[in-house]
Amino acid sequence: MRRRTLLAGMAVLGVGGGKAHAAGAWVLVAGATGRTGRPMIGILKSKGFKVRAMVRESPADDLGADETVVADATKPETLAAAMKGITYVVSALGRGRGNSGDVDDAGIVNLTNAAKAAGAKQLVLMSSIGAEITSPTDTSVRRPEIMLAKGRGEAYLRRSGLPYTIVRPGGLEDCDHGKSGLKIGMMTVVEFQAGGRPVICRADVALVMVEALGNKDAIGKTFTLVGDTSAPVDAWRATLAAMKRD
Ligand SMILES: NC(=O)c1ccc[n+]([C@@H]2O[C@H](COP(=O)([O-])OP(=O)(O)OC[C@H]3O[C@@H](n4cnc5c(N)ncnc54)[C@H](OP(=O)(O)O)[C@@H]3O)[C@@H](O)[C@H]2O)c1
């Protein structure tokens, strides 16, 4: 398909979203220029999804998406056009380059509202181990205010009525997906630190998020995710299926 850049407010034409499941459905990737968003686009394409990359500024390089839309998660008025015709939304939003505003809190609230208003079927959110803390004086994390903001964003999505999946990864590294086992669970940040701060490839986080789309085993679940070299590469799928909903 021809690649296009759409400006917020422009009509989105020729978008064939609305399929109930996976292949062929349109996915909006928020945070598409980021270190997790970029490999996620390739994984989505390899599984037959149509991808609309959401960017604040058009990047110099080709992200590999079918379409690119300019929008900012902290500016709700830019999101309706980005969502048009979208079946699934994935968020790999983070602080990125320059001023990200309150992307973890207001950004996720805005994304949730816009996805719901547009009739999206699911939002898959990349959060973080540590998002469970509840006090600004919690010393178990370096920047409690960031984890509290992530916790508020998560809580809003869980309450929204929009089908969701929330993934809380451990320490992120840039490496290929599908090479290591993964451990899915509900690890607190205290357990994470006591366990030697296990890392995970950003691309493996992207893979799990993509596999959550339209997947009844993942909907309504919040879980932590770290690498586990002792586990078989695909064993995480059975763990996820067995996990209870929130
Ligand atoms: N570092 C870790 O070890 C760790 C561990 C667990 C979880 N996490 C979390 O994982 C998430 C992803 O991390 P990452 O390293 O892949 O992120 P990243 O490389 O920093 O990318 C963040 C993306 O968000 C975009 N963005 C920022 N503010 C935005 C806004 N207001 N509207 C639209 N897009 C915006 C950035 O766009 P621009 O290109 O325009 O800046 C960029 O594409 C973050 O939330 C991070 O906190 C990190």
The ligand as an SDF file (V2000), in Angstrom:
LIG
                    3D

 48 52  0  0  0  0  0  0  0  0999 V2000
   14.1060    2.2060   30.3720 N   0  0  0  0  0  0  0  0  0  0  0  0
   13.6630    1.1200   30.9690 C   0  0  0  0  0  0  0  0  0  0  0  0
   14.4410    0.2660   31.4200 O   0  0  0  0  0  0  0  0  0  0  0  0
   12.1640    0.9020   31.0940 C   0  0  0  0  0  0  0  0  0  0  0  0
   11.7000   -0.2060   31.7970 C   0  0  0  0  0  0  0  0  0  0  0  0
   10.3300   -0.4750   31.8140 C   0  0  0  0  0  0  0  0  0  0  0  0
    9.4410    0.3560   31.1470 C   0  0  0  0  0  0  0  0  0  0  0  0
    9.9130    1.4520   30.4890 N   0  0  0  0  0  0  0  0  0  0  0  0
    8.9140    2.2900   29.7890 C   0  0  0  0  0  0  0  0  0  0  0  0
    8.7190    1.7510   28.4830 O   0  0  0  0  0  0  0  0  0  0  0  0
    8.1770    2.7630   27.6120 C   0  0  0  0  0  0  0  0  0  0  0  0
    8.8680    2.7310   26.2600 C   0  0  0  0  0  0  0  0  0  0  0  0
   10.2750    2.9100   26.4360 O   0  0  0  0  0  0  0  0  0  0  0  0
   11.2520    3.1880   25.1860 P   0  0  0  0  0  0  0  0  0  0  0  0
   12.6230    3.2700   25.7600 O   0  0  0  0  0  0  0  0  0  0  0  0
   10.9350    2.2750   24.0770 O   0  0  0  0  0  0  0  0  0  0  0  0
   10.7360    4.6620   24.7880 O   0  0  0  0  0  0  0  0  0  0  0  0
   11.4600    5.7920   23.9190 P   0  0  0  0  0  0  0  0  0  0  0  0
   12.5120    5.2170   23.0370 O   0  0  0  0  0  0  0  0  0  0  0  0
   11.8390    6.9050   24.8640 O   0  0  0  0  0  0  0  0  0  0  0  0
   10.2650    6.2740   22.9690 O   0  0  0  0  0  0  0  0  0  0  0  0
    9.1860    6.9870   23.4690 C   0  0  0  0  0  0  0  0  0  0  0  0
    8.2420    7.3180   22.3230 C   0  0  0  0  0  0  0  0  0  0  0  0
    7.1530    8.1050   22.8150 O   0  0  0  0  0  0  0  0  0  0  0  0
    6.9840    9.2440   21.9480 C   0  0  0  0  0  0  0  0  0  0  0  0
    6.3640   10.3530   22.6590 N   0  0  0  0  0  0  0  0  0  0  0  0
    6.8160   10.9960   23.7530 C   0  0  0  0  0  0  0  0  0  0  0  0
    5.9430   11.9420   24.1420 N   0  0  0  0  0  0  0  0  0  0  0  0
    4.9150   11.8870   23.2410 C   0  0  0  0  0  0  0  0  0  0  0  0
    3.7120   12.6240   23.1090 C   0  0  0  0  0  0  0  0  0  0  0  0
    3.3770   13.5830   23.9750 N   0  0  0  0  0  0  0  0  0  0  0  0
    2.8810   12.2940   22.0930 N   0  0  0  0  0  0  0  0  0  0  0  0
    3.2120   11.3120   21.2020 C   0  0  0  0  0  0  0  0  0  0  0  0
    4.3490   10.6060   21.2820 N   0  0  0  0  0  0  0  0  0  0  0  0
    5.1850   10.8900   22.2880 C   0  0  0  0  0  0  0  0  0  0  0  0
    8.3760    9.5570   21.4920 C   0  0  0  0  0  0  0  0  0  0  0  0
    8.3240   10.3810   20.3410 O   0  0  0  0  0  0  0  0  0  0  0  0
    9.4930   11.4100   19.9240 P   0  0  0  0  0  0  0  0  0  0  0  0
   10.3750   10.6250   18.9670 O   0  0  0  0  0  0  0  0  0  0  0  0
    8.7470   12.5240   19.2700 O   0  0  0  0  0  0  0  0  0  0  0  0
   10.2000   11.8420   21.1650 O   0  0  0  0  0  0  0  0  0  0  0  0
    8.8850    8.1440   21.2040 C   0  0  0  0  0  0  0  0  0  0  0  0
    8.3880    7.6790   19.9720 O   0  0  0  0  0  0  0  0  0  0  0  0
    8.3330    4.0780   28.3970 C   0  0  0  0  0  0  0  0  0  0  0  0
    7.0660    4.4370   28.9100 O   0  0  0  0  0  0  0  0  0  0  0  0
    9.2900    3.7240   29.5230 C   0  0  0  0  0  0  0  0  0  0  0  0
    9.0880    4.5320   30.6850 O   0  0  0  0  0  0  0  0  0  0  0  0
   11.2560    1.7380   30.4350 C   0  0  0  0  0  0  0  0  0  0  0  0
  1  2  1  0
  2  3  2  0
  2  4  1  0
  4  5  1  0
  4 48  2  0
  5  6  2  0
  6  7  1  0
  7  8  2  0
  8  9  1  0
  8 48  1  0
  9 10  1  0
  9 46  1  0
 10 11  1  0
 11 12  1  0
 11 44  1  0
 12 13  1  0
 13 14  1  0
 14 15  2  0
 14 16  1  0
 14 17  1  0
 17 18  1  0
 18 19  2  0
 18 20  1  0
 18 21  1  0
 21 22  1  0
 22 23  1  0
 23 24  1  0
 23 42  1  0
 24 25  1  0
 25 26  1  0
 25 36  1  0
 26 27  1  0
 26 35  1  0
 27 28  2  0
 28 29  1  0
 29 30  1  0
 29 35  2  0
 30 31  1  0
 30 32  2  0
 32 33  1  0
 33 34  2  0
 34 35  1  0
 36 37  1  0
 36 42  1  0
 37 38  1  0
 38 39  2  0
 38 40  1  0
 38 41  1  0
 42 43  1  0
 44 45  1  0
 44 46  1  0
 46 47  1  0
M  CHG  2   8   1  16  -1
M  END
$$$$
